[in-house]
Amino acid sequence: MEAPTKKYFKIGEVAEMLGVNASTLRFWEKNFPQIQPMKNKKGDRIYQLKDIEILKEIYYLTHNKGMRLANASKKISKNPDKTDDKLKLIQELRHFKEKLIQLKEQLE
């Protein structure tokens, strides 16, 4: 996944990015005080990049590592400004894989 160039994202965009339902994001918002999306006059959630990074870490901890929400919340609370190093590595490897696939397709 390429780094987003936008600064603000609607809940549907974030849900699609992470491969989860919008209801999951709303649930996580209730359980993780670190997630504080802005809301417009209509009440629509507007996520910033910092919110998305936290959501990515929650996804990684709960889906990839099988961590319970309470434990994931504790881990994120201990270090709210730093995303998990393994998550960053996985993202970099996925990006590298995409580049390799593109290069392979160009050579064929």
Contacts in CASP RR format, 6 or more apart in sequence:
PFRMAT RR
TARGET T0000
AUTHOR 0000-0000-0000
METHOD contacts of the structure
MODEL  1
MEAPTKKYFKIGEVAEMLGVNASTLRFWEKNFPQIQPMKNKKGDRIYQLK
DIEILKEIYYLTHNKGMRLANASKKISKNPDKTDDKLKLIQELRHFKEKL
IQLKEQLE
1 17 0 8 1.000
1 91 0 8 1.000
1 94 0 8 1.000
1 95 0 8 1.000
1 98 0 8 1.000
2 95 0 8 1.000
4 17 0 8 1.000
4 49 0 8 1.000
4 52 0 8 1.000
7 48 0 8 1.000
7 49 0 8 1.000
8 38 0 8 1.000
8 46 0 8 1.000
8 47 0 8 1.000
8 48 0 8 1.000
9 17 0 8 1.000
9 46 0 8 1.000
9 47 0 8 1.000
9 48 0 8 1.000
9 52 0 8 1.000
10 44 0 8 1.000
10 45 0 8 1.000
10 46 0 8 1.000
10 47 0 8 1.000
11 22 0 8 1.000
11 25 0 8 1.000
11 26 0 8 1.000
11 37 0 8 1.000
11 44 0 8 1.000
11 45 0 8 1.000
11 47 0 8 1.000
12 22 0 8 1.000
14 25 0 8 1.000
14 47 0 8 1.000
14 51 0 8 1.000
14 52 0 8 1.000
14 55 0 8 1.000
15 21 0 8 1.000
15 22 0 8 1.000
15 24 0 8 1.000
15 25 0 8 1.000
17 52 0 8 1.000
18 25 0 8 1.000
18 55 0 8 1.000
18 56 0 8 1.000
18 59 0 8 1.000
20 59 0 8 1.000
25 45 0 8 1.000
25 55 0 8 1.000
26 45 0 8 1.000
28 35 0 8 1.000
28 55 0 8 1.000
28 58 0 8 1.000
28 69 0 8 1.000
29 35 0 8 1.000
29 36 0 8 1.000
29 37 0 8 1.000
29 45 0 8 1.000
31 69 0 8 1.000
31 73 0 8 1.000
32 54 0 8 1.000
32 58 0 8 1.000
32 72 0 8 1.000
32 73 0 8 1.000
32 76 0 8 1.000
34 54 0 8 1.000
34 76 0 8 1.000
34 77 0 8 1.000
34 80 0 8 1.000
35 51 0 8 1.000
35 54 0 8 1.000
35 55 0 8 1.000
36 51 0 8 1.000
37 45 0 8 1.000
37 46 0 8 1.000
37 47 0 8 1.000
37 48 0 8 1.000
37 51 0 8 1.000
38 45 0 8 1.000
38 46 0 8 1.000
38 48 0 8 1.000
39 45 0 8 1.000
39 46 0 8 1.000
40 46 0 8 1.000
47 55 0 8 1.000
53 83 0 8 1.000
54 76 0 8 1.000
54 80 0 8 1.000
54 83 0 8 1.000
56 83 0 8 1.000
56 87 0 8 1.000
56 91 0 8 1.000
57 76 0 8 1.000
57 83 0 8 1.000
57 84 0 8 1.000
57 87 0 8 1.000
58 72 0 8 1.000
58 76 0 8 1.000
60 84 0 8 1.000
60 86 0 8 1.000
60 87 0 8 1.000
60 90 0 8 1.000
61 67 0 8 1.000
61 71 0 8 1.000
61 72 0 8 1.000
61 75 0 8 1.000
61 76 0 8 1.000
61 84 0 8 1.000
62 68 0 8 1.000
62 69 0 8 1.000
62 72 0 8 1.000
64 90 0 8 1.000
67 75 0 8 1.000
END
